[in-house]
């Protein structure tokens, strides 16, 4: 028994020693941290703080605006539109665009202009500055205009208005030729100068007195359509008066002639076998319109067999100015 108690004491001591030596070994229970432990950790200067992520705004690059460029066609179109809207000088009533050229931001227009006060027209240049506007469309600024001396042109409106007058005159005067009793002095004054009016009045009185009239219309009122050759024209100054002349060749009406009642008195044919008529209209400008200053006819003529119609007329009527083609016959 004495030995047994001694053994138990020794065994108990060994177990206590073994338990003390096992501290920190695998299976050790680690106590949970206390609030004091957390505060100590936060105060530890060696601890690495957590990094917060911050969004940084990055400016997008500003797009560079493409420079606005105008083509030469754009610039010329803008200058033409500006001139058409505000012609220079303001007295112009008609103009033909002849040429246009671009030099940098400048557009130079060349035009055949007409004021309507004269039988002459004028070549003029107009200068514009054309630049792109903020909206990309061209903007124009008028610089100057001037006449180009020594250059000649033929304004379309001048020619067309003169031909329109011949059609109106033909209808008026051919009606009188067909029936001289229809002659009206006030109406005739709308078409003719005072000198021509006086001569016509005397002629009509003689026809009425002798019961004469004309048949086979010589004046058809259809120029330029009825012309069978080029219509020729010329302009000149004579005794301080301006004149514009037109010459047209047409087919003769076979019934042409002076009649008394129904009897042919004179057809002016003679021995001629040709069947063309040549009529020359001599015109003047008055109060913005045309008046007939003279009329000359060559009946039963030959316009076709001539190799050069223009040369023939220039040979026959060289003065006071040369003729030129104003309407080509197609």
C-alpha positions, 0 to 999 in steps of 0.5 A, a space after each residue: 500500500 505504501 508503494 502504491 500511494 507513492 506510485 500515484 503521486 509520481 503519476 500525477 506529477 508526470 501528468 501535470 508536467 506533461 500538460 504544462 509542456 504541451 502549451 502552444 502545440 497543435 490543438 491549442 485553443 487561441 483566445 478571441 481578441 478583446 476590444 483592447 487588443 483591436 485598439 492596440 493594433 490600430 495604434 500600431 505605427 507599423 500597420 499598413 493602412 488600407 488604400 481607398 480606390 478613387 475615380 479620377 476624371 480624364 478629359 476627352 481630347 477636343 476634336 479639331 474642326 476641319 477647315 471649311 473649303 469651297 470649290 471654285 465652282 461653289 465660289 463662282 456660283 455664289 458670285 453669280 448669284 450675288 450679281 444676279 440679285 444685285 447687278 452693278 451698276 443698277 441701271 442694267 436690265 440684262 447681262 450675259 455671263 461670259 467668263 469667270 475665274 478664281 484667284 485666292 478668295 477673289 472671283 472675277 466675273 466678265 459679262 456682256 451688259 445692257 442698260 436698254 437706253 442704247 443700241 450698244 452693250 458693254 463688256 464689264 468685269 465684277 469683282 467679289 470676295 467669296 469666303 466660307 461662312 460659319 455654316 459652311 455656305 459661301 458668303 460674298 462681298 462685292 468689291 468693284 466693277 468696271 467696263 472693259 474698254 476695247 472689248 465687244 459683245 452681243 447681248 442676248 436680250 438686246 437681240 431678242 428684244 429687237 427681233 420681238 419688235 420686228 414681229 410686232 411691226 410685221 403684224 402691224 404693217 402687213 395688216 395695213 398693206 393688206 387693207 390700207 383703210 385700217 391705217 391708224 395714226 396713233 397705233 402707227 406712232 407706237 412703231 415708227 419714228 416721226 419721219 417714217 410715220 409721215 412718209 407712211 401716212 402719205 403712201 397710205 393716202 395714195 393707196 386708199 385714193 386709188 383703191 390699191 392694196 398688197 397681197 402675198 405677205 412679205 412681212 410674216 411676223 415670224 423672225 427668226 424662225 422664218 429666216 432661211 439664212 443667218 440673220 445679220 446685224 450691225 450697230 453704228 452712230 450716224 449724225 449723233 443718232 444710234 442705229 441698229 440694223 437687222 437683215 433677214 432673208 425669207 421665202 417669197 410668197 408667189 402672190 406678192 404684188 400690188 393689186 387694185 381690187 382683184 387685179 394684179 398691178 405690179 409684182 416687182 418681179 421683172 425678169 427675176 426667177 429667184 424666190 427670196 426676199 431680203 428685208 432690212 430693218 433700221 431700228 432706234 431706241 426710244 423711251 426704253 423701246 424700239 422704233 422703226 427708223 427705216 425699212 428696205 426690201 429686195 424682192 424676188 432676190 437670191 439668198 441661197 446660191 451665194 457661197 457666203 451670205 455675210 460676205 455678200 451683204 458686207 460687199 453690198 452695204 459696207 458702210 457705215 459699219 460691218 455686218 455680223 451674224 446675230 442669229 445663226 440659221 440651223 
